[in-house]
Amino acid sequence: LPISMVLSLDSRYLFIGGIDHKIRKWDMGVETPTVVLNMTGHTNRINNVAISRDGAYVYSGSDDTTIKQWDAVTGSLVRTFTHGTAVKSIAT
């Protein structure tokens, strides 16, 4: 079940985070949108997804008390920030 989503700056990709602890990167630039990446690493639901101003990174905040920074192209985890409580909202 999706909880948060953000569109890439060029409107081609949609990043969706939800209760299954994953971010899915959807290619919206094709006739039938398809998932091209699954970003995994959170251990609880994802409450918010945001994209950096230059479009290079996706950020996700979770009930697992972390914010994760992901490479928007490869889906690789770049860094994890720890917060004392569940992360309900993030902005870039």
Number of C-alpha atoms within 10 A of each C-alpha: 9 15 14 19 20 17 18 21 14 8 11 13 22 19 23 24 27 20 17 15 19 21 28 22 24 19 18 15 13 9 7 7 13 14 13 12 18 17 20 15 13 21 15 18 20 29 23 23 26 24 23 15 11 8 15 14 22 24 23 28 29 27 20 19 18 21 24 20 21 22 16 21 13 13 19 16 17 12 11 15 10 13 14 8 11 18 19 13 15 15 11 10
